[in-house]
Amino acid sequence: MAGWGEAERTSHPGAGLAADDQSGSRSSVLETLELLTPQQVERECFGRLCEQVGAEEEVCLPSRPELVRVVRRVVLRVLQDWQLPQLLEVGELLAGELMANAVRHTGGRRVGLRLTRRPGWLRVEVRDSSRALPCLILAEPGNENGYGIKLVDALSERWGADLLPRGKGVWFELKIRERTV
């Protein structure tokens, strides 16, 4: 698994405009990403993720609250493109929860999104620059926050978080039950 920001395994909008390395050009890539509209981000991410059916690639996104909706739409479109209608609702919901947590709790300027399909499984991962691991918490009744990881735990086959050299990846997996005709 590539470490956060390793350019040889990360694709993202703006990648051709500046190298994503340690020499200071990372800030120009981030600035380019941050200038994209949600529609531009969605278009770029959908195209790149649809091409990556089994690859270990990720798309890089600016860490902005309005992009949670974009991630949900992109995941929905990718799952439709991959002909996984049985996973549309749960995949969209849980990807949105992971993205919302990354935006709300980590304080980084960017997040990575990765969808991987393997025989019998779909894995969705959101990477961020924080090394603080997510945990299940008891949400206060009536509170609209605090249910994200609880939903991920309840609706996915399995989930977890992996520490990376520069951050973490939080993921969930869903079993693909092949349709019989």
DAWOHU-V78961 format. One record per pair of residues at least 4 apart in sequence whose C-alpha atoms are under 7 Angstrom apart, sorted by the first residue. I is the first residue (numbers start at 1). J is the second residue. D is the distance in whole Angstrom. If there is no record, write none. Layout:
BEGIN
I|J|D / I|J|D
END
This chain:
BEGIN
2|6|6 / 2|9|7 / 3|164|5 / 3|165|5 / 3|166|7 / 4|164|6 / 4|165|7 / 4|166|5 / 4|167|6 / 5|10|7 / 6|10|6 / 7|20|6 / 9|57|6 / 10|57|6 / 10|58|5 / 10|59|6 / 11|15|7 / 11|57|7 / 11|58|6 / 11|59|5 / 11|60|7 / 12|59|5 / 12|60|5 / 13|33|7 / 13|44|6 / 14|29|6 / 14|32|6 / 14|33|6 / 15|19|7 / 15|29|7 / 18|25|6 / 18|28|7 / 18|29|6 / 19|25|6 / 19|26|7 / 20|25|6 / 20|26|5 / 20|29|7 / 21|25|6 / 21|26|6 / 22|26|7 / 25|29|7 / 26|30|6 / 27|31|6 / 28|32|6 / 29|33|6 / 30|34|6 / 31|35|6 / 32|36|7 / 33|61|7 / 33|62|6 / 34|62|6 / 36|40|6 / 36|41|6 / 37|41|6 / 38|42|6 / 38|67|6 / 38|70|7 / 39|43|6 / 40|44|6 / 41|45|6 / 42|46|6 / 42|70|6 / 42|74|6 / 43|47|6 / 44|48|6 / 45|49|6 / 45|59|6 / 45|74|7 / 46|50|6 / 46|74|6 / 46|78|7 / 47|51|7 / 48|52|7 / 49|78|7 / 49|115|7 / 50|78|6 / 52|57|7 / 53|116|6 / 53|117|6 / 54|116|5 / 54|117|5 / 54|118|6 / 55|116|6 / 56|116|7 / 57|114|6 / 58|112|6 / 58|113|5 / 58|114|4 / 59|112|5 / 59|113|5 / 59|114|7 / 60|110|7 / 60|111|6 / 60|112|4 / 60|113|6 / 61|110|5 / 61|111|5 / 61|112|6 / 62|109|6 / 62|110|4 / 62|111|6 / 63|103|5 / 63|108|7 / 63|109|5 / 63|110|4 / 63|111|6 / 64|103|6 / 65|103|6 / 67|71|6 / 68|72|6 / 68|96|6 / 68|99|6 / 68|100|6 / 69|73|6 / 69|96|7 / 70|74|6 / 71|75|6 / 71|96|6 / 72|76|6 / 72|92|5 / 72|93|7 / 72|95|6 / 72|96|5 / 73|77|6 / 74|78|6 / 75|79|6 / 75|91|7 / 75|92|6 / 76|80|6 / 76|88|6 / 76|92|6 / 77|81|6 / 78|82|6 / 79|83|6 / 79|84|5 / 79|85|7 / 79|88|6 / 80|84|6 / 80|85|6 / 84|88|7 / 87|91|6 / 88|92|6 / 89|93|6 / 90|94|6 / 91|95|6 / 92|96|6 / 93|97|6 / 94|98|6 / 94|152|6 / 95|99|6 / 95|124|7 / 96|100|6 / 97|101|6 / 97|148|5 / 98|102|6 / 98|126|6 / 99|103|6 / 99|126|6 / 100|104|6 / 101|105|6 / 102|106|5 / 102|128|6 / 103|107|7 / 106|130|6 / 108|128|7 / 108|129|6 / 110|128|7 / 111|126|7 / 111|127|5 / 111|128|5 / 112|126|5 / 112|127|5 / 112|128|7 / 113|125|6 / 113|126|5 / 113|127|6 / 114|124|6 / 114|125|5 / 114|126|7 / 115|123|6 / 115|124|5 / 115|125|6 / 116|122|6 / 116|123|5 / 116|124|7 / 117|121|6 / 117|122|5 / 117|123|6 / 118|122|6 / 120|175|6 / 120|176|5 / 120|177|7 / 121|173|7 / 121|174|6 / 121|175|5 / 121|176|5 / 122|173|6 / 122|174|5 / 122|175|6 / 122|176|7 / 123|171|7 / 123|172|6 / 123|173|4 / 123|174|7 / 124|171|6 / 124|172|6 / 124|173|6 / 125|169|6 / 125|170|6 / 125|171|4 / 125|172|7 / 126|169|6 / 126|170|5 / 126|171|6 / 127|168|6 / 127|169|4 / 127|170|6 / 128|167|6 / 128|168|6 / 128|169|7 / 129|166|6 / 129|167|4 / 129|168|6 / 130|167|5 / 130|168|6 / 131|163|6 / 131|167|5 / 131|168|5 / 133|161|7 / 135|149|7 / 136|149|6 / 136|150|6 / 137|146|7 / 139|143|7 / 139|145|7 / 139|146|5 / 139|147|6 / 147|151|6 / 148|152|6 / 149|153|6 / 150|154|6 / 151|155|6 / 152|156|6 / 153|159|7 / 156|172|6 / 156|173|6 / 156|174|5 / 157|173|6 / 157|174|5 / 157|175|7 / 158|172|6 / 158|173|5 / 159|171|5 / 159|172|4 / 159|173|6 / 160|170|6 / 160|171|6 / 160|172|7 / 161|168|7 / 161|169|5 / 161|170|4 / 161|171|6 / 162|168|5 / 162|169|5 / 162|170|7 / 163|167|6 / 163|168|4 / 163|169|7 / 164|168|5
END
